[in-house]
Amino acid sequence: MVERLSPEARKSALAELSGWSELSGREAIQRTFTFKDFNEAFGFMSRAALVAEKNDHHPEWKNVYRTVEVVLATHDAGGVTRRDIDLAKAMNAIARQLGVT
Amino acid sequence: MVERLSPEARKSALAELSGWSELSGREAIQRTFTFKDFNEAFGFMSRAALVAEKNDHHPEWKNVYRTVEVVLATHDAGGVTRRDIDLAKAMNAIARQLGVT
């Protein structure tokens, strides 16, 4: 079982994660990605979904046309773990390839 | 430009749309789909995304593991139009093929 990060570890991981921040009112991290259009937004989601499924660790996300709001937390651990940080990094890498930094 | 449905027309369209209801506080329709797992939920989203893109009419949707909450409205028309009803029907047909009625 993967361990919940301490507030300090969470903060230090977030400092290296462009665009991500703490979600207020809940132990989770969030980022809103804004793409050029729906094609790019859903392309991002499709690639991220494959990563999520492969690692059996899934996002909560909302898509409205060209935006994708993502919330990551590890339910079993009751907070943010290394698995969330890894998925956030993978999402940033995919977005970067679509020109979103 | 596609016309906003009257409350009566909306109600009568909804009566034929299994699982859909009016969204409270906003002129829109909603349905929450619950699939077997993330694979099926995202498979549903992928097929629905292709329909949405083809018709240039996109949903607002949120996915958490095996659930997909969908809200449909036509921004330009300030309410629900035939385009929303058509997309809702298409989504129901896709879900039905995945065993969700």
Backbone of each chain as ProteinMPNN parsed JSONL, in Angstrom:
{"seq_chain_A": "MVERLSPEARKSALAELSGWSELSGREAIQRTFTFKDFNEAFGFMSRAALVAEKNDHHPEWKNVYRTVEVVLATHDAGGVTRRDIDLAKAMNAIARQLGVT", "coords_chain_A": {"N_chain_A": [[0.841, -1.199, 0.0], [0.51, 2.183, -0.824], [2.029, 5.059, 0.587], [0.554, 7.895, 2.195], [1.464, 11.212, 1.51], [3.305, 13.441, 3.582], [2.357, 16.784, 4.689], [4.566, 18.425, 4.148], [6.099, 16.966, 2.317], [4.264, 16.84, 0.267], [4.011, 19.505, -0.417], [6.592, 20.003, -1.316], [6.757, 18.311, -3.494], [4.782, 19.429, -5.113], [5.943, 21.858, -5.708], [7.577, 21.287, -7.767], [5.909, 20.71, -9.787], [4.591, 21.966, -12.451], [1.868, 24.177, -12.639], [0.145, 22.794, -10.919], [-1.767, 22.651, -7.883], [-2.712, 22.712, -4.369], [-5.868, 21.365, -3.556], [-8.567, 23.172, -2.301], [-10.06, 22.534, 0.85], [-9.934, 19.798, 0.76], [-7.854, 16.917, 0.85], [-6.037, 16.817, -1.73], [-4.766, 17.196, -5.082], [-4.801, 19.615, -7.753], [-5.256, 20.591, -11.181], [-6.027, 22.78, -13.867], [-6.233, 22.315, -17.233], [-5.904, 24.034, -20.29], [-6.686, 23.746, -23.572], [-6.301, 23.997, -27.208], [-8.607, 23.355, -28.561], [-11.517, 21.162, -28.612], [-10.696, 18.786, -29.781], [-7.946, 18.639, -29.116], [-8.118, 18.702, -26.328], [-9.561, 16.34, -25.769], [-7.862, 14.536, -26.909], [-5.663, 14.761, -25.209], [-6.915, 13.733, -22.885], [-7.398, 11.111, -23.703], [-4.83, 10.027, -24.0], [-3.907, 10.337, -21.384], [-5.731, 8.722, -20.065], [-4.955, 6.179, -20.846], [-2.5, 5.956, -19.566], [-3.376, 6.144, -16.91], [-4.993, 3.872, -16.69], [-3.156, 1.853, -17.172], [-1.532, 2.067, -14.92], [-3.359, 1.582, -13.027], [-4.514, 3.695, -11.586], [-6.581, 6.318, -11.194], [-7.823, 9.463, -12.514], [-9.953, 12.141, -11.228], [-11.931, 13.94, -13.295], [-13.03, 16.739, -15.256], [-14.441, 17.754, -18.228], [-14.951, 20.487, -20.298], [-15.575, 21.509, -23.324], [-12.731, 22.901, -24.37], [-11.309, 22.77, -22.063], [-9.854, 20.983, -19.323], [-10.398, 19.953, -16.176], [-8.605, 18.666, -13.575], [-8.527, 16.506, -10.763], [-6.56, 14.985, -8.353], [-6.131, 12.313, -6.117], [-5.478, 9.794, -3.66], [-7.612, 7.446, -2.948], [-7.681, 5.176, -1.197], [-5.605, 5.798, 0.528], [-6.376, 8.079, 1.706], [-5.522, 10.615, 0.966], [-2.874, 12.457, -0.666], [-0.59, 10.734, -2.664], [2.528, 9.263, -3.783], [1.704, 8.108, -6.142], [-0.181, 9.849, -7.183], [1.393, 12.064, -7.678], [3.053, 11.032, -9.643], [1.18, 10.537, -11.702], [0.313, 13.137, -12.178], [2.69, 14.258, -13.153], [2.981, 12.761, -15.513], [0.71, 13.638, -16.891], [1.334, 16.34, -17.216], [3.505, 16.057, -18.941], [2.288, 15.015, -21.231], [0.533, 17.109, -21.872], [2.389, 19.101, -22.38], [3.477, 18.252, -24.764], [1.422, 18.917, -26.368], [1.657, 21.557, -26.453], [0.932, 22.911, -24.171], [1.979, 24.377, -21.289]], "CA_chain_A": [[0.0, 0.0, 0.0], [1.332, 3.384, -0.995], [1.858, 5.948, 1.747], [0.11, 9.281, 2.081], [2.572, 12.153, 1.698], [3.152, 14.455, 4.634], [2.15, 18.107, 4.098], [5.846, 18.965, 3.655], [6.46, 16.208, 1.11], [3.285, 17.247, -0.755], [4.385, 20.861, -0.828], [7.837, 19.988, -2.066], [6.451, 17.692, -4.792], [4.016, 20.414, -5.892], [6.84, 22.935, -6.151], [8.207, 20.871, -9.034], [4.848, 20.319, -10.714], [4.046, 23.174, -13.075], [0.423, 24.319, -12.807], [-0.644, 22.068, -9.924], [-1.866, 23.268, -6.558], [-3.549, 21.988, -3.41], [-7.307, 21.62, -3.666], [-8.982, 23.667, -0.986], [-11.131, 21.776, 1.507], [-9.787, 18.343, 0.607], [-6.454, 16.556, 0.625], [-5.945, 16.41, -3.128], [-4.122, 18.223, -5.905], [-5.621, 19.958, -8.913], [-4.777, 21.48, -12.241], [-6.91, 22.953, -15.015], [-5.522, 22.423, -18.507], [-6.695, 24.667, -21.353], [-6.116, 23.389, -24.869], [-6.737, 24.836, -28.324], [-9.981, 23.01, -28.92], [-11.967, 19.879, -28.052], [-9.843, 17.731, -30.319], [-6.72, 18.538, -28.308], [-8.496, 18.378, -24.945], [-9.899, 14.923, -25.647], [-6.623, 13.813, -27.215], [-4.96, 14.723, -23.923], [-7.611, 12.799, -21.987], [-7.224, 9.734, -24.186], [-3.476, 9.575, -23.649], [-3.833, 10.25, -19.924], [-6.545, 7.565, -19.653], [-4.142, 4.967, -21.04], [-1.522, 5.945, -18.465], [-4.132, 5.876, -15.678], [-5.438, 2.47, -16.693], [-1.959, 1.006, -17.059], [-1.058, 2.126, -13.532], [-4.525, 1.362, -12.172], [-4.698, 4.858, -10.711], [-7.387, 7.117, -12.115], [-8.116, 10.84, -12.11], [-11.297, 12.708, -11.308], [-11.736, 15.034, -14.238], [-14.207, 17.329, -15.881], [-14.101, 18.376, -19.507], [-15.908, 21.374, -20.952], [-14.971, 21.894, -24.597], [-11.273, 22.814, -24.499], [-10.662, 22.725, -20.755], [-9.922, 19.741, -18.542], [-10.072, 20.165, -14.759], [-8.211, 17.378, -13.009], [-8.263, 16.383, -9.321], [-5.907, 13.708, -8.046], [-5.962, 11.895, -4.724], [-5.472, 8.334, -3.552], [-8.744, 7.157, -2.072], [-7.286, 4.204, -0.162], [-4.646, 6.378, 1.471], [-7.003, 9.263, 2.304], [-4.758, 11.835, 0.692], [-2.051, 12.486, -1.873], [0.553, 9.812, -2.58], [3.466, 9.246, -4.901], [0.985, 7.73, -7.374], [-0.797, 11.072, -7.722], [2.473, 12.905, -8.21], [3.475, 10.397, -10.898], [0.16, 10.774, -12.733], [0.375, 14.577, -12.495], [3.87, 14.438, -14.02], [2.673, 12.18, -16.826], [-0.248, 14.54, -17.541], [2.076, 17.534, -17.643], [4.33, 15.709, -20.105], [1.38, 14.894, -22.387], [0.059, 18.466, -22.189], [3.52, 19.84, -22.936], [3.596, 17.875, -26.175], [0.344, 19.615, -27.08], [1.95, 22.992, -26.398], [0.406, 23.502, -22.939], [3.057, 24.249, -20.297]], "C_chain_A": [[0.876, 1.249, 0.0], [1.001, 4.409, 0.092], [1.433, 7.366, 1.387], [1.306, 10.202, 2.355], [2.274, 13.099, 2.856], [2.912, 15.806, 3.96], [3.441, 18.677, 3.499], [6.24, 18.275, 2.345], [5.541, 16.604, -0.051], [3.686, 18.603, -1.328], [5.645, 20.817, -1.699], [7.638, 19.311, -3.423], [5.722, 18.685, -5.694], [4.91, 21.513, -6.458], [7.499, 22.594, -7.486], [7.188, 20.501, -10.101], [4.165, 21.559, -11.287], [2.518, 23.122, -13.167], [-0.435, 23.652, -11.75], [-0.652, 22.795, -8.59], [-2.701, 22.37, -5.645], [-5.013, 22.348, -3.689], [-7.772, 22.123, -2.31], [-10.12, 22.808, -0.434], [-11.009, 20.267, 1.397], [-8.332, 18.017, 0.326], [-6.303, 15.949, -0.767], [-5.198, 17.505, -3.881], [-4.92, 18.424, -7.183], [-4.833, 20.751, -9.953], [-5.853, 21.577, -13.303], [-6.047, 23.165, -16.257], [-6.446, 23.086, -19.536], [-6.004, 24.426, -22.694], [-6.674, 24.307, -25.964], [-8.209, 24.593, -28.645], [-10.336, 21.648, -28.309], [-11.092, 18.723, -28.53], [-8.593, 17.543, -29.454], [-7.042, 18.156, -26.865], [-8.796, 16.885, -24.821], [-8.717, 14.039, -26.032], [-5.773, 13.658, -25.96], [-5.6, 13.686, -22.991], [-7.393, 11.353, -22.419], [-5.851, 9.205, -23.805], [-3.35, 9.406, -22.137], [-4.617, 9.04, -19.407], [-5.754, 6.269, -19.797], [-3.098, 4.832, -19.932], [-2.218, 5.549, -17.16], [-4.502, 4.399, -15.582], [-4.253, 1.526, -16.517], [-1.484, 0.925, -15.604], [-2.158, 1.847, -12.521], [-4.677, 2.477, -11.121], [-5.335, 5.959, -11.554], [-7.678, 8.518, -11.601], [-9.616, 11.055, -11.896], [-11.134, 13.876, -12.256], [-13.011, 15.452, -14.913], [-13.744, 18.021, -17.158], [-15.255, 19.236, -19.997], [-15.195, 21.975, -22.167], [-13.442, 21.79, -24.585], [-10.548, 22.815, -23.152], [-10.848, 21.357, -20.092], [-9.458, 20.056, -17.117], [-9.789, 18.816, -14.125], [-8.029, 17.488, -11.497], [-7.663, 15.005, -9.084], [-5.785, 13.507, -6.543], [-5.963, 10.372, -4.73], [-6.472, 7.94, -2.486], [-8.342, 6.265, -0.892], [-6.406, 4.809, 0.92], [-5.223, 7.618, 2.158], [-6.222, 10.538, 2.078], [-3.959, 11.701, -0.588], [-0.847, 11.559, -1.672], [1.46, 10.001, -3.787], [2.75, 8.912, -6.217], [0.299, 8.94, -8.013], [0.255, 11.973, -8.356], [2.937, 12.343, -9.56], [2.462, 10.656, -12.018], [0.154, 12.252, -13.148], [1.553, 14.868, -13.427], [3.599, 13.93, -15.432], [1.703, 13.084, -17.592], [0.447, 15.808, -18.028], [2.901, 17.245, -18.898], [3.475, 15.604, -21.369], [0.915, 16.279, -22.827], [1.167, 19.269, -22.864], [3.691, 19.518, -24.417], [2.509, 18.511, -27.031], [0.516, 21.128, -26.964], [1.429, 23.69, -25.153], [1.432, 23.29, -21.821], [2.591, 24.663, -18.904]], "O_chain_A": [[1.856, 1.341, 0.739], [-0.159, 4.594, 0.46], [1.895, 7.947, 0.405], [2.058, 9.994, 3.306], [1.131, 13.499, 3.073], [3.228, 15.965, 2.781], [3.406, 19.335, 2.459], [6.661, 18.928, 1.39], [5.976, 16.692, -1.199], [3.698, 18.814, -2.54], [5.735, 21.521, -2.705], [8.281, 19.694, -4.401], [6.005, 18.775, -6.888], [4.664, 22.03, -7.548], [7.919, 23.476, -8.235], [7.548, 20.038, -11.184], [3.265, 22.124, -10.667], [1.945, 22.168, -13.694], [-1.636, 23.915, -11.685], [0.313, 23.46, -8.215], [-3.314, 21.401, -6.093], [-5.337, 23.49, -4.014], [-7.406, 21.558, -1.279], [-11.024, 22.409, -1.167], [-11.873, 19.533, 1.879], [-7.651, 18.771, -0.369], [-6.423, 14.738, -0.954], [-5.023, 18.61, -3.369], [-5.623, 17.523, -7.64], [-3.886, 21.471, -9.638], [-6.519, 20.589, -13.612], [-5.233, 24.087, -16.311], [-7.624, 22.741, -19.638], [-4.871, 24.859, -22.909], [-7.41, 25.255, -25.69], [-8.952, 25.523, -28.961], [-9.538, 21.062, -27.577], [-10.79, 17.801, -27.772], [-8.234, 16.418, -29.106], [-6.316, 17.373, -26.252], [-8.34, 16.236, -23.879], [-8.588, 12.92, -25.536], [-5.236, 12.586, -25.68], [-4.906, 12.867, -22.389], [-7.223, 10.471, -21.577], [-5.721, 8.072, -23.343], [-2.752, 8.439, -21.666], [-4.217, 8.409, -18.429], [-5.872, 5.368, -18.966], [-2.847, 3.737, -19.428], [-1.712, 4.721, -16.403], [-4.345, 3.767, -14.537], [-4.341, 0.527, -15.803], [-1.088, -0.137, -15.123], [-1.927, 1.871, -11.312], [-4.933, 2.222, -9.944], [-4.728, 6.47, -12.496], [-7.77, 8.736, -10.393], [-10.439, 10.249, -12.331], [-10.271, 14.727, -12.037], [-13.934, 14.664, -15.117], [-12.774, 18.779, -17.154], [-16.391, 18.774, -20.098], [-14.327, 22.838, -22.034], [-12.906, 20.697, -24.771], [-9.318, 22.858, -23.105], [-11.859, 20.681, -20.282], [-8.294, 20.38, -16.882], [-10.639, 17.926, -14.138], [-7.443, 18.454, -11.009], [-8.186, 13.993, -9.551], [-5.39, 14.409, -5.803], [-6.399, 9.744, -5.696], [-6.222, 8.076, -1.288], [-8.636, 6.575, 0.263], [-6.449, 4.393, 2.078], [-4.618, 8.146, 3.091], [-6.255, 11.446, 2.909], [-4.316, 10.932, -1.481], [-0.178, 11.603, -0.639], [1.181, 10.797, -4.684], [3.151, 9.385, -7.28], [0.211, 9.037, -9.237], [0.042, 12.562, -9.416], [3.181, 13.097, -10.502], [2.845, 10.959, -13.148], [0.007, 12.572, -14.328], [1.422, 15.638, -14.379], [3.943, 14.582, -16.417], [1.854, 13.276, -18.798], [0.174, 16.288, -19.128], [2.987, 18.076, -19.802], [3.883, 16.047, -22.443], [0.904, 16.585, -24.019], [0.914, 20.024, -23.804], [4.007, 20.395, -25.221], [2.646, 18.631, -28.249], [-0.378, 21.889, -27.336], [1.471, 24.917, -25.068], [1.719, 22.152, -21.449], [3.372, 24.617, -17.953]]}, "seq_chain_B": "MVERLSPEARKSALAELSGWSELSGREAIQRTFTFKDFNEAFGFMSRAALVAEKNDHHPEWKNVYRTVEVVLATHDAGGVTRRDIDLAKAMNAIARQLGVT", "coords_chain_B": {"N_chain_B": [[-29.23, 28.848, -37.09], [-29.932, 26.953, -34.237], [-32.994, 26.306, -32.581], [-33.993, 27.106, -29.249], [-35.617, 24.843, -27.122], [-39.021, 24.891, -26.07], [-40.34, 24.836, -22.682], [-42.301, 22.845, -22.628], [-41.76, 21.293, -24.906], [-39.26, 20.431, -24.223], [-39.773, 18.906, -21.982], [-41.322, 16.905, -23.125], [-39.523, 15.736, -24.862], [-37.675, 14.778, -23.037], [-39.16, 12.832, -21.769], [-38.944, 10.704, -23.395], [-36.373, 9.978, -23.18], [-34.445, 7.834, -21.719], [-33.302, 7.906, -18.402], [-32.449, 10.581, -18.364], [-32.729, 13.922, -17.033], [-34.063, 17.163, -16.048], [-31.686, 19.677, -15.289], [-31.201, 21.093, -12.134], [-31.639, 24.546, -11.461], [-30.551, 25.497, -13.781], [-30.901, 25.872, -17.304], [-30.704, 23.055, -18.689], [-29.912, 19.622, -19.485], [-29.379, 16.486, -17.809], [-27.524, 13.482, -17.173], [-26.364, 10.722, -15.266], [-24.139, 8.241, -15.923], [-23.36, 4.91, -15.065], [-20.841, 2.669, -15.258], [-19.176, -0.575, -15.687], [-16.502, -0.465, -15.081], [-13.477, 1.576, -15.237], [-12.42, 1.232, -17.8], [-14.719, 0.69, -19.384], [-16.189, 3.021, -18.897], [-14.499, 5.022, -19.941], [-14.324, 4.101, -22.512], [-16.956, 4.493, -23.375], [-16.942, 7.327, -23.23], [-15.07, 7.907, -25.212], [-16.294, 7.045, -27.571], [-18.554, 8.682, -27.525], [-17.314, 11.148, -27.679], [-16.389, 11.208, -30.285], [-18.781, 11.336, -31.702], [-19.723, 13.793, -30.743], [-17.751, 15.563, -31.671], [-17.965, 15.226, -34.417], [-20.483, 16.308, -34.882], [-20.048, 18.816, -34.03], [-20.883, 19.608, -31.478], [-20.709, 19.712, -28.124], [-20.362, 17.905, -25.006], [-20.647, 18.74, -21.455], [-18.826, 17.155, -19.126], [-18.087, 14.896, -16.428], [-15.832, 12.632, -15.149], [-15.419, 10.055, -12.873], [-13.679, 7.425, -12.049], [-15.702, 4.837, -12.637], [-17.966, 6.194, -13.265], [-19.816, 8.558, -15.235], [-20.773, 11.764, -15.396], [-22.995, 13.667, -17.146], [-23.745, 16.799, -18.627], [-25.885, 18.567, -20.691], [-26.33, 21.306, -22.857], [-27.166, 24.056, -25.002], [-25.056, 26.446, -25.622], [-25.058, 28.832, -27.265], [-27.771, 29.131, -27.699], [-28.815, 29.483, -25.268], [-30.06, 27.507, -23.762], [-31.795, 24.365, -23.91], [-31.605, 22.474, -26.853], [-32.605, 20.86, -29.941], [-30.22, 19.711, -30.703], [-28.996, 18.96, -28.346], [-30.759, 17.017, -27.464], [-30.41, 15.148, -29.488], [-27.718, 14.424, -29.073], [-27.895, 13.353, -26.516], [-29.512, 11.134, -27.053], [-27.783, 9.681, -28.715], [-25.751, 9.143, -26.889], [-27.122, 7.529, -25.072], [-27.582, 5.344, -26.721], [-24.999, 4.376, -27.155], [-24.247, 3.743, -24.527], [-26.1, 1.772, -24.005], [-25.202, -0.295, -25.592], [-23.096, -1.032, -24.072], [-24.303, -2.232, -22.076], [-25.619, -0.614, -20.28], [-28.588, 0.714, -19.3]], "CA_chain_B": [[-29.15, 28.719, -35.625], [-30.908, 25.994, -33.75], [-33.884, 26.975, -31.622], [-34.183, 26.644, -27.881], [-36.905, 24.17, -26.946], [-39.933, 25.393, -25.033], [-40.405, 23.909, -21.547], [-43.159, 21.694, -22.972], [-41.038, 20.462, -25.876], [-38.15, 19.835, -23.471], [-40.361, 17.87, -21.13], [-41.795, 15.773, -23.931], [-38.313, 15.053, -25.362], [-37.082, 14.057, -21.894], [-39.998, 11.673, -21.442], [-38.511, 9.579, -24.245], [-34.929, 9.796, -23.007], [-34.208, 7.062, -20.497], [-32.229, 8.308, -17.494], [-32.146, 12.012, -18.397], [-33.66, 14.81, -16.318], [-33.695, 18.584, -16.059], [-30.698, 20.073, -14.291], [-31.852, 22.138, -11.344], [-30.925, 25.817, -11.406], [-29.968, 25.9, -15.06], [-31.636, 25.249, -18.394], [-29.822, 22.025, -19.238], [-30.328, 18.27, -19.112], [-28.274, 15.733, -17.212], [-27.643, 12.059, -16.835], [-25.159, 10.074, -14.757], [-23.983, 6.857, -16.379], [-22.454, 4.11, -14.235], [-20.379, 1.505, -16.013], [-18.592, -1.656, -14.897], [-15.172, -0.051, -14.636], [-12.94, 2.728, -15.969], [-12.298, 0.855, -19.207], [-16.005, 0.894, -20.054], [-16.557, 4.442, -18.794], [-13.742, 5.825, -20.903], [-14.738, 3.641, -23.838], [-18.163, 5.277, -23.645], [-16.568, 8.725, -23.5], [-14.358, 7.987, -26.495], [-17.277, 6.952, -28.658], [-19.392, 9.883, -27.471], [-16.489, 12.285, -28.118], [-16.366, 11.204, -31.756], [-20.101, 11.834, -32.129], [-19.768, 15.219, -30.399], [-16.859, 16.307, -32.563], [-18.538, 15.174, -35.769], [-21.63, 17.226, -34.94], [-19.6, 20.081, -33.449], [-21.726, 19.928, -30.317], [-19.919, 18.993, -27.114], [-20.945, 17.803, -23.657], [-19.878, 19.018, -20.244], [-18.878, 15.869, -18.449], [-17.137, 14.618, -15.361], [-15.605, 11.195, -14.99], [-14.727, 9.561, -11.688], [-13.555, 5.975, -12.229], [-16.639, 4.157, -13.544], [-19.147, 7.019, -13.51], [-19.697, 9.715, -16.124], [-21.889, 12.698, -15.229], [-23.064, 14.485, -18.355], [-24.687, 17.915, -18.704], [-25.998, 19.062, -22.061], [-27.065, 22.541, -23.128], [-26.626, 24.728, -26.186], [-24.617, 27.75, -25.123], [-25.53, 29.912, -28.153], [-29.225, 29.27, -27.655], [-29.194, 29.766, -23.879], [-30.973, 26.495, -23.231], [-31.717, 23.029, -24.496], [-32.095, 22.445, -28.233], [-32.652, 19.557, -30.607], [-28.854, 19.17, -30.758], [-28.755, 18.286, -27.058], [-31.573, 15.795, -27.453], [-29.754, 14.197, -30.391], [-26.5, 13.908, -28.43], [-28.36, 12.5, -25.41], [-29.949, 9.866, -27.671], [-26.583, 8.97, -29.173], [-25.067, 8.639, -25.692], [-27.899, 6.389, -24.562], [-27.382, 4.191, -27.608], [-23.652, 3.855, -26.886], [-24.284, 3.133, -23.192], [-26.912, 0.549, -24.099], [-24.332, -1.352, -26.148], [-22.21, -1.453, -22.991], [-25.135, -2.889, -21.064], [-26.184, 0.365, -19.344], [-29.862, 1.141, -19.916]], "C_chain_B": [[-30.302, 27.862, -35.105], [-31.702, 26.604, -32.587], [-33.963, 26.3, -30.263], [-35.563, 26.0, -27.756], [-37.738, 24.866, -25.867], [-39.922, 24.406, -23.87], [-41.236, 22.667, -21.868], [-42.425, 20.731, -23.904], [-39.89, 19.731, -25.176], [-38.665, 18.647, -22.65], [-40.759, 16.645, -21.968], [-40.598, 15.024, -24.536], [-37.697, 14.214, -24.242], [-37.851, 12.783, -21.565], [-39.572, 10.449, -22.25], [-37.031, 9.26, -24.092], [-34.631, 9.12, -21.676], [-33.035, 7.617, -19.694], [-31.927, 9.787, -17.43], [-33.185, 12.815, -17.626], [-33.208, 16.246, -16.474], [-32.636, 18.802, -14.988], [-31.332, 21.181, -13.459], [-30.99, 23.393, -11.338], [-30.316, 26.279, -12.717], [-30.711, 25.197, -16.183], [-30.722, 24.284, -19.14], [-30.391, 20.669, -18.846], [-29.111, 17.474, -18.653], [-28.586, 14.244, -17.122], [-26.302, 11.585, -16.264], [-25.172, 8.62, -15.211], [-23.022, 6.137, -15.442], [-22.107, 2.826, -14.967], [-19.745, 0.476, -15.08], [-17.263, -1.222, -14.295], [-14.697, 1.141, -15.469], [-12.83, 2.431, -17.456], [-13.611, 1.121, -19.947], [-16.432, 2.353, -20.016], [-15.803, 5.271, -19.834], [-14.007, 5.376, -22.338], [-16.001, 4.377, -24.284], [-17.808, 6.714, -24.022], [-15.89, 8.864, -24.865], [-15.338, 7.94, -27.661], [-18.149, 8.199, -28.689], [-18.611, 11.112, -27.958], [-16.444, 12.366, -29.641], [-17.684, 11.731, -32.318], [-20.165, 13.353, -31.914], [-18.948, 16.046, -31.386], [-17.42, 16.348, -33.984], [-19.667, 16.19, -35.929], [-21.3, 18.617, -34.43], [-20.541, 20.545, -32.327], [-21.237, 19.059, -29.164], [-20.587, 18.981, -25.735], [-20.079, 18.503, -22.618], [-19.942, 17.703, -19.493], [-17.755, 15.686, -17.462], [-17.039, 13.11, -15.196], [-14.855, 10.926, -13.695], [-14.815, 8.034, -11.742], [-14.625, 5.4, -13.169], [-17.92, 4.962, -13.784], [-18.82, 8.188, -14.453], [-20.952, 10.566, -15.947], [-21.901, 13.642, -16.418], [-24.092, 15.597, -18.191], [-24.692, 18.422, -20.142], [-26.843, 20.32, -22.124], [-26.437, 23.148, -24.373], [-26.334, 26.163, -25.811], [-25.201, 28.91, -25.943], [-27.017, 30.172, -28.02], [-29.712, 29.572, -26.237], [-30.15, 28.741, -23.295], [-30.762, 25.169, -23.927], [-32.311, 23.069, -25.902], [-32.139, 21.007, -28.742], [-31.265, 18.901, -30.627], [-28.507, 18.442, -29.449], [-29.515, 16.966, -26.99], [-30.921, 14.73, -28.333], [-28.504, 13.588, -29.751], [-26.864, 12.978, -27.268], [-28.791, 11.13, -25.941], [-28.747, 9.035, -28.093], [-25.834, 8.373, -27.98], [-25.807, 7.44, -25.107], [-27.665, 5.143, -25.411], [-26.012, 3.553, -27.362], [-23.638, 3.127, -25.535], [-25.024, 1.795, -23.233], [-26.066, -0.605, -24.637], [-23.333, -1.857, -25.108], [-23.018, -2.035, -21.817], [-25.749, -1.949, -20.051], [-27.45, 0.94, -19.976], [-30.48, 2.325, -19.179]], "O_chain_B": [[-31.463, 28.029, -35.481], [-31.159, 27.311, -31.738], [-33.995, 25.073, -30.159], [-36.557, 26.55, -28.23], [-37.202, 25.363, -24.876], [-39.533, 23.252, -24.05], [-40.908, 21.565, -21.428], [-42.463, 19.515, -23.716], [-39.587, 18.578, -25.485], [-38.081, 17.563, -22.632], [-40.552, 15.502, -21.558], [-40.656, 13.806, -24.704], [-37.255, 13.088, -24.466], [-37.271, 11.784, -21.138], [-39.807, 9.31, -21.847], [-36.498, 8.388, -24.778], [-34.576, 9.775, -20.634], [-31.93, 7.781, -20.212], [-31.213, 10.223, -16.527], [-34.358, 12.449, -17.569], [-32.114, 16.518, -16.968], [-32.681, 18.194, -13.919], [-31.932, 22.105, -14.008], [-29.767, 23.318, -11.223], [-29.649, 27.313, -12.774], [-31.111, 24.043, -16.03], [-30.053, 24.66, -20.102], [-31.255, 20.582, -17.973], [-27.978, 17.747, -19.049], [-29.738, 13.823, -17.011], [-25.24, 12.0, -16.728], [-26.102, 7.871, -14.915], [-21.987, 6.687, -15.066], [-22.976, 2.004, -15.257], [-19.769, 0.623, -13.858], [-16.937, -1.562, -13.157], [-15.439, 1.651, -16.308], [-13.119, 3.295, -18.284], [-13.604, 1.716, -21.025], [-16.977, 2.867, -20.992], [-16.388, 6.11, -20.519], [-13.924, 6.177, -23.27], [-16.1, 4.825, -25.426], [-18.311, 7.249, -25.01], [-16.122, 9.837, -25.583], [-15.219, 8.705, -28.618], [-18.45, 8.719, -29.764], [-19.184, 12.009, -28.576], [-16.458, 13.455, -30.215], [-17.695, 12.483, -33.293], [-20.605, 14.097, -32.791], [-19.392, 17.087, -31.869], [-17.356, 17.374, -34.662], [-19.793, 16.844, -36.965], [-22.161, 19.496, -34.397], [-20.928, 21.711, -32.252], [-21.335, 17.832, -29.212], [-21.282, 19.923, -25.356], [-18.918, 18.819, -22.875], [-21.035, 17.19, -19.251], [-16.655, 16.217, -17.61], [-18.049, 12.411, -15.116], [-13.791, 11.494, -13.45], [-15.87, 7.441, -11.514], [-14.462, 5.471, -14.388], [-18.849, 4.476, -14.429], [-17.709, 8.72, -14.459], [-22.054, 10.146, -16.301], [-20.919, 14.341, -16.668], [-25.185, 15.364, -17.676], [-23.641, 18.674, -20.73], [-27.92, 20.399, -21.533], [-25.319, 22.799, -24.752], [-27.239, 26.99, -25.696], [-25.766, 29.85, -25.384], [-27.476, 31.299, -28.206], [-30.886, 29.881, -26.034], [-30.962, 29.068, -22.429], [-29.689, 24.89, -24.463], [-33.387, 23.629, -26.115], [-31.753, 20.071, -28.043], [-31.156, 17.676, -30.573], [-27.807, 17.43, -29.461], [-28.998, 15.948, -26.53], [-30.884, 13.554, -27.971], [-28.26, 12.388, -29.87], [-26.222, 11.947, -27.062], [-28.473, 10.098, -25.351], [-28.702, 7.828, -27.854], [-25.345, 7.245, -28.045], [-25.189, 6.457, -24.698], [-27.562, 4.032, -24.891], [-25.885, 2.329, -27.361], [-23.085, 2.034, -25.417], [-24.628, 0.826, -22.586], [-26.199, -1.746, -24.193], [-22.792, -2.955, -25.233], [-22.49, -2.289, -20.734], [-26.337, -2.399, -19.068], [-27.404, 1.564, -21.036], [-31.546, 2.804, -19.564]]}, "name": "protein", "num_of_chains": 2, "seq": "MVERLSPEARKSALAELSGWSELSGREAIQRTFTFKDFNEAFGFMSRAALVAEKNDHHPEWKNVYRTVEVVLATHDAGGVTRRDIDLAKAMNAIARQLGVTMVERLSPEARKSALAELSGWSELSGREAIQRTFTFKDFNEAFGFMSRAALVAEKNDHHPEWKNVYRTVEVVLATHDAGGVTRRDIDLAKAMNAIARQLGVT"}
